[in-house]
Amino acid sequence: MRIALSLPIDAPAELVFATISDIQAYAKAVPHIEDIAFLSETRTGLGTRFRETRRTGGTVMTTELEVTEFVENARQRLVADSHGAVWDTLFVVAPRNGASELSVTMEARAYAVLAKLAMPAMKSAIGEAIERDMAAVKAYCERLAGQGRAPEAKTA
């Protein structure tokens, strides 16, 4: 399963990248992320590992993720092995005339039978969840850009 989406954001690319690459700032931007617990000494960049707890519908889900690719102010890849599939999500931020474009591509490779069967039915819901995350990042970054501020980390 592959989902690819992009969204223009009226904020500098550096601000958008700082928001998506600083896990705590991303959690502050995306309101349905309830908790972040770091599993590595690294808090941002290549090798960062963390556990994310988010509310999806009426369900609370916890997923362990790792940053497996990181190019400052350009792209970040998060990979998780969860629920019978490997979830590979690439975030790309590109400058666009003083603003930016955020692209998210998620590929899920199911290895468990139930995950393989459920994947086609889940694609629409997963796409909608990614769109909600992107819209939250857009609103957060545009608000900060309008205030001339940098991203903030979520406090515990």
N, C-alpha and C positions, 0 to 999 in steps of 0.2 A: 504494500500500500504506500502510495506517495501523495503528499499534499503540498502544494506550493502556493504561497500567498504573498502579496506585497501591498504596502500601504505608504502613501506619502505622509510625512510628518513635518509640520512647520516648526522645526527646531534644528539647530546645528547637528551634523552627523556625530560630532564628538560627544555631545550631550546624550544623544540616542544610544551610542555605543556604550558610554559610561553606565547608562541605565540598564542595558541588557547584560553587560558583562560583570557588573558588580552585583553578585547574587542577592545581597541584602537590599540594594536599591531596587532591583527587579521585584523583589518580594513586596517592597513598599508600593511600587507602581501597580502591581497586580493584586487587587484586593482579596481575591479568593485564595491566595497563598496565605496559610495560617501560621506556618512555622518553617524555619530553615535551621538545620543543624549541620555544622561543618564536620566532615569526616577526615579532613586533611589539614595540615598546617597552613597550606595555601588557601587564601580567601578569594582570589581572583586570578584568572589566567590558566594556562596549561597545567593540568594535573589537579586542579581544584575538584574535590569530591564533597558532595553534600547530600543531605536527606531533605527533601521538600515535602511538606504536608499541605495539601490543598483540598478545598471543598469543591466537589463537582456535583452539581445538582444537590441531592440530599446526602451524598456519600463523601466521606473523608478518605482521601487516598494519600499514601506515603510512598514516595519513589526515591531511590538513590540514583544520583546522576554524577557524571564526570565530564569535565571540560577536556575534550580530546584534541581540539584544534583551537588556536587563538592567534589572531593577527590584529594587533592594536588598531582601533578605529576602523576596522574593516569587517571581520567575521569572527564568530565563535560557534563551535560545535559542542553540543551536549549529547551524551549517549547514556542510555539507561537500559538495563536488562530487567524487564518487569512483565508480569502477567503472561509469560510464555512467548515474549517477543523482544527483539532488540529495537529500541526506539532511538533513532538517529536524527537529531534536529540541528539544522544549520541556520544561524542567524547571520544575515549580511546587511550591513548598513552602508549606504552610498550617499555622498553629498549630491544635492540637486538644487543648484541656484540659491545657495544660502540656507536651504532647508535640507531635507534628507528623505531617503526611501528605505524603509525597513522591509526586508524580504525574509520569510521563514519557509524553509523546506523541511518537512518531516517525512522520513521514510521509516516504515515499520516492517521488520522482517520476522514473521511468526515462525517459531520452531515447534511449538506445542500444538497438538491437534485442535484443542478448543479455541486457541487463539487464531489458528488458520481459518476455522469455521466462522468465528465472530468478526474477523477483520472487515469484510465487506459491509456488514451492517453497522459497524462502528465508525466508518470513514466519515460520514456526514457529521456525526456528533463531535468527532475529534476536530474536524475542520472548523466547526462552529466554536469550539473551545479555543483553538488557536486564534481565530478572529477576535474573540473576546479579550484574550491576552494582548494581542496587538493593539486593539482599540484602547485598552487601559494604558499601555506604554505610550501611545500617541497622546492621550489626554494628559498624562503625567508630564511628559517631556514638553509639550506645548505650554502647559501651565508654568513649568520651571523656566522655560525660555522667555516667556512673557515677563517673568519676575527677575530675569537675569541671574538665576541660581543654578547651582550644580545639583546632581541627584543626591538624595538623602538615604541613609541606610535605615532599615526598619529596626526599631528598638524593641528589645524583648520585654 
